[in-house]
Amino acid sequence: MRGTVISDDGSAFLASRAAGDLLAAAVEHAGGTLLTWDLEHIDNNPERSTTATYGALVEWPYGRREELLGVSARANGLAESDHRAEIFADGQRQLAVWLYPADPDLPGLARAAYADSVAALLNGHRAGSRALTGDDVRLEVIGYRPRRRAVIRADVLRPPERYYIKVLRGGVFDDVLRRHRLLLDAGVPAPPVVAATEDHLLVLRELPGEPLARALFGGVPPCSAEQLVTLLDSMPAQVSDLERRPPWSDAVAHYAAMVTAALPELEPRLAWLVERITEGLAGVPEGHEPTHGDFHEGQLHVDGGRIVGILDVDTIGPGRRADDLACLIAHLATIQHMNAAQAGTVRRLIADWVPVFDERVDPVELRLRAAAVIVSLATGPYRGQEPGWQAETTTMIEAAEALVRQVV
């Protein structure tokens, strides 16, 4: 009997030291010499594709520089946008390779990555209180998901002002802008839009207050569970008319496969989770409430014990309130690298907030959906190549199991 044919998505190659020859060839093609390199991030879609980024030290004719190289491999041939990168072959497949910030799916990144062009962008939209030069702006990459999105913080030094630049793919840009304006027009405290550009940059003004993710550990309650529910319920009804995004639980088997690919020894436990979550949510209607779609402590700003802003509204649309509240629980339950005092603070918050959430949504659904979100988050330590990612991943799966066991 023939065995199952597994498509080569390039993940094994891109995670191995064999990738070094490809990187060296790409750097040489660009006019430099590769000195050292390390894998920094890997994003695997099992049996379909893999994208990885590598930190590298490169000797150029003008001197040494630290660079970021990106590589995409696909199981079934190149995508159209791959041809915006350089194409190399390793003998078995063709691969798309680029040097940051020339991401083939994020055309605006090349402008958002340099202080001079960001200063010109802000000047062109009269964002600041005076004309700026590149010397007036400091940039920091807050997040970069290769070929998906990037967020860059732009700090103006005098007078101090802060902006966030979302670098988006062309196919999603108009929808993201529409969602921001929909919430702002309804009085929901989303970030004010400073500029929207043809190369898919969305420039946002900083929210007031501080992130809930930091305020959690401030010694006083940062906000109440009732305020969290009220904020979500304040979203306008038109949000339910937007395109529906599947809840995290719909993709739990997909994320479980990604975790299994990285840690095969977790496969039986993940299979149990997928079965329990899928069976437990079978027959639950999809819901038509306005939802945020990715609601967690990193998306909220608080000040003086109240919520003053909400971020990343790209994902708003129709769904079930349990999805938003479950996402928050999942993120709180999997915060990494806390000391004992911080862990105790988070446990107390969860203990205070969950009973309120249980009154707003079905408690069984809440826990099953939270477990599904945790499975999706468990792909993160491997993707980010964090030290000790194996132990962190296992701890996350244990947290998902604990939630499911509360209700099955």
Backbone hydrogen bonds, N-H to C=O, Kabsch-Sander energy under -0.5 kcal/mol:
donor,donor_aa,acceptor,acceptor_aa,energy
6,I,4,T,-0.6
7,S,5,V,-0.6
9,D,7,S,-1.0
14,L,10,G,-2.6
15,A,11,S,-1.6
16,S,13,F,-1.4
19,A,16,S,-1.5
20,G,17,R,-1.8
21,D,18,A,-1.0
22,L,18,A,-0.6
23,L,19,A,-2.3
24,A,20,G,-2.7
25,A,21,D,-2.1
26,A,22,L,-2.4
27,V,23,L,-2.5
28,E,24,A,-2.5
29,H,25,A,-2.3
30,A,26,A,-1.3
31,G,28,E,-1.3
32,G,27,V,-2.7
33,T,59,E,-2.0
35,L,57,L,-2.9
36,T,57,L,-1.2
38,D,55,G,-2.1
40,E,53,T,-2.8
41,H,53,T,-1.6
42,I,383,R,-2.9
43,D,51,T,-3.1
44,N,42,I,-0.5
45,N,49,S,-3.2
48,R,45,N,-2.4
49,S,45,N,-1.9
50,T,73,A,-2.4
51,T,43,D,-2.3
52,A,71,V,-2.7
53,T,41,H,-2.6
54,Y,69,L,-2.6
55,G,38,D,-2.0
56,A,67,E,-2.8
57,L,36,T,-2.3
58,V,56,A,-0.6
58,V,65,R,-2.8
59,E,33,T,-2.9
60,W,58,V,-0.7
60,W,63,G,-2.5
63,G,60,W,-1.7
65,R,58,V,-2.3
67,E,56,A,-3.2
69,L,54,Y,-2.6
70,G,98,W,-2.8
71,V,52,A,-2.6
72,S,96,A,-2.4
73,A,50,T,-2.9
74,R,94,Q,-0.5
75,A,48,R,-3.4
77,G,74,R,-0.6
82,D,79,A,-0.9
83,H,79,A,-0.5
83,H,80,E,-1.3
84,R,81,S,-1.9
85,A,82,D,-2.0
86,E,97,V,-2.5
88,F,86,E,-0.5
88,F,95,L,-2.7
90,D,93,R,-1.9
95,L,88,F,-3.5
96,A,72,S,-2.1
97,V,86,E,-3.1
97,V,95,L,-0.5
98,W,70,G,-2.3
100,Y,68,L,-3.0
100,Y,98,W,-0.6
102,A,99,L,-2.6
103,D,101,P,-1.8
106,L,103,D,-1.1
108,G,199,D,-0.6
109,L,106,L,-1.7
110,A,107,P,-0.6
111,R,108,G,-0.9
112,A,108,G,-2.2
113,A,109,L,-1.4
114,Y,111,R,-1.0
118,V,114,Y,-2.0
119,A,115,A,-2.7
120,A,116,D,-2.0
121,L,117,S,-2.0
122,L,118,V,-2.7
123,N,119,A,-2.5
124,G,120,A,-2.5
125,H,121,L,-1.1
126,R,123,N,-1.7
127,A,122,L,-2.6
136,D,133,T,-1.6
137,V,134,G,-1.2
138,R,155,D,-2.4
140,E,153,R,-2.0
142,I,140,E,-0.7
142,I,151,V,-2.4
143,G,151,V,-1.7
145,R,149,R,-2.9
148,R,145,R,-2.7
149,R,145,R,-1.9
150,A,167,V,-1.7
151,V,143,G,-2.8
152,I,165,I,-2.3
153,R,140,E,-3.1
154,A,163,Y,-3.0
155,D,138,R,-3.0
155,D,153,R,-0.5
156,V,154,A,-0.6
156,V,161,E,-3.0
157,L,136,D,-2.4
161,E,156,V,-1.6
163,Y,154,A,-2.5
164,Y,204,L,-2.7
165,I,152,I,-3.1
166,K,164,Y,-0.6
166,K,202,L,-3.0
167,V,150,A,-3.2
167,V,165,I,-0.6
168,L,166,K,-0.6
168,L,200,H,-2.3
169,R,148,R,-0.6
172,V,169,R,-1.3
173,F,169,R,-1.1
174,D,170,G,-0.6
176,V,172,V,-2.2
177,L,173,F,-2.4
178,R,174,D,-2.3
179,R,175,D,-2.0
180,H,176,V,-2.1
181,R,177,L,-2.2
182,L,178,R,-2.2
183,L,179,R,-2.0
184,L,180,H,-2.4
185,D,181,R,-2.5
186,A,182,L,-1.0
187,G,184,L,-1.4
188,V,183,L,-2.2
190,A,188,V,-2.7
194,V,192,P,-0.6
194,V,203,V,-3.2
195,A,203,V,-1.5
197,T,201,L,-2.2
200,H,197,T,-1.5
202,L,166,K,-2.4
203,V,195,A,-2.7
203,V,201,L,-0.6
204,L,164,Y,-3.1
204,L,202,L,-0.5
205,R,192,P,-2.4
206,E,162,R,-1.9
210,E,302,V,-2.4
212,L,300,L,-3.1
213,A,297,E,-1.2
214,R,211,P,-1.2
215,A,211,P,-2.5
216,L,212,L,-2.0
217,F,214,R,-1.4
218,G,215,A,-2.1
228,L,224,S,-1.6
229,V,225,A,-2.1
230,T,226,E,-2.5
231,L,227,Q,-2.5
232,L,228,L,-1.8
233,D,229,V,-2.4
234,S,230,T,-1.0
234,S,231,L,-0.8
235,M,232,L,-1.3
239,V,236,P,-1.7
240,S,237,A,-1.7
241,D,238,Q,-1.7
242,L,239,V,-1.5
250,D,247,P,-1.4
251,A,247,P,-0.6
251,A,248,W,-1.3
252,V,249,S,-1.3
255,Y,251,A,-2.4
256,A,252,V,-2.3
257,A,253,A,-1.9
258,M,254,H,-1.6
259,V,255,Y,-2.3
260,T,256,A,-2.6
261,A,257,A,-2.2
262,A,258,M,-1.3
263,L,259,V,-3.0
266,L,263,L,-2.2
267,E,264,P,-1.8
270,L,266,L,-2.5
271,A,267,E,-2.6
272,W,268,P,-1.9
273,L,269,R,-2.1
274,V,270,L,-2.9
275,E,271,A,-2.3
276,R,272,W,-2.5
277,I,273,L,-2.9
278,T,274,V,-2.6
279,E,275,E,-2.5
280,G,276,R,-2.4
281,L,277,I,-1.7
282,A,278,T,-0.7
282,A,279,E,-0.6
284,V,281,L,-2.1
289,E,319,G,-2.5
291,T,317,G,-2.4
296,H,294,D,-0.7
299,Q,296,H,-2.2
300,L,297,E,-0.8
301,H,309,G,-2.4
302,V,210,E,-2.8
303,D,306,R,-2.6
306,R,303,D,-0.9
308,V,301,H,-2.8
309,G,301,H,-1.3
310,I,189,P,-2.2
311,L,299,Q,-3.5
315,T,312,D,-0.7
316,I,313,V,-1.5
317,G,291,T,-1.9
319,G,289,E,-1.7
323,D,320,R,-1.7
324,D,320,R,-0.9
325,L,321,R,-2.1
326,A,322,A,-2.4
327,C,323,D,-2.0
328,L,324,D,-1.8
329,I,325,L,-2.1
330,A,326,A,-2.6
331,H,327,C,-2.2
332,L,328,L,-2.4
333,A,329,I,-2.4
334,T,330,A,-0.6
334,T,331,H,-1.0
335,I,332,L,-1.0
343,A,339,N,-2.6
344,G,340,A,-2.0
345,T,341,A,-2.0
346,V,342,Q,-2.3
347,R,343,A,-2.3
348,R,344,G,-2.1
349,L,345,T,-2.1
350,I,346,V,-2.6
351,A,347,R,-2.4
352,D,348,R,-2.0
353,W,349,L,-2.9
354,V,350,I,-2.6
356,V,352,D,-0.5
356,V,353,W,-0.7
357,F,353,W,-2.1
358,D,354,V,-2.8
359,E,355,P,-0.9
359,E,356,V,-0.6
360,R,356,V,-0.9
360,R,357,F,-0.8
361,V,357,F,-2.4
366,L,362,D,-2.5
367,R,363,P,-1.8
368,L,364,V,-2.3
369,R,365,E,-2.6
370,A,366,L,-2.0
371,A,367,R,-2.2
372,A,368,L,-1.9
373,V,369,R,-2.0
374,I,370,A,-2.1
375,V,371,A,-1.9
376,S,372,A,-1.7
377,L,373,V,-2.4
378,A,374,I,-1.9
379,T,376,S,-1.3
380,G,377,L,-2.1
383,R,379,T,-1.9
384,G,380,G,-2.9
385,Q,382,Y,-1.3
386,E,381,P,-2.3
389,W,386,E,-1.4
392,E,388,G,-2.0
393,T,389,W,-2.5
394,T,390,Q,-2.1
395,T,391,A,-2.3
396,M,392,E,-1.9
397,I,393,T,-2.0
398,E,394,T,-2.1
399,A,395,T,-1.7
400,A,396,M,-2.1
401,E,397,I,-2.3
402,A,398,E,-2.1
403,L,399,A,-1.7
404,V,400,A,-2.2
405,R,401,E,-2.6
406,Q,402,A,-0.8
406,Q,403,L,-0.8
407,V,404,V,-1.8
408,V,404,V,-0.9
